[in-house]
Amino acid sequence: QVHLVESGGGLVRPGGSLRLSCAGSGGTFGTYAMGWFRQTPGKEREFVATITGSGRGTRYAGSVKGRFTISRDNAKNPVYLQMNSLKPEDTAVYYCAADPDLGRLYSATEYIQTWGQGTAVTVSS
């Protein structure tokens, strides 16, 4: 059973930074695409960023591009999300996800194979 665990969330002031981590166990993630998503109360889960299994290809939502960076280590586990210049609008529960099909992370999230439990990020003064 593949299991993902996010960590690194917390309370930060606007303009601050956080680094989220997503650790995986129960399987190999070397060929899996990984992604970060976020969700606020009353809203659908929102795409944030994805990274290919090789770590060489990344994609970002327009709202975070230039501020957030997704990366993965040499073992392709864990995957990180470096969040800089945080805004109150970034407040959400952040989830990582893994799937062998990169396309599902882009446009078919309801079919994503594995989700983490989420880590809460609050940006407030």
Summary of the structure (lengths in Angstrom):
residues: 125
radius of gyration: 13.4
end to end distance: 40.2
largest distance: 40.3
contacts: 382
relative contact order: 0.30
helix: 10%
strand: 46%
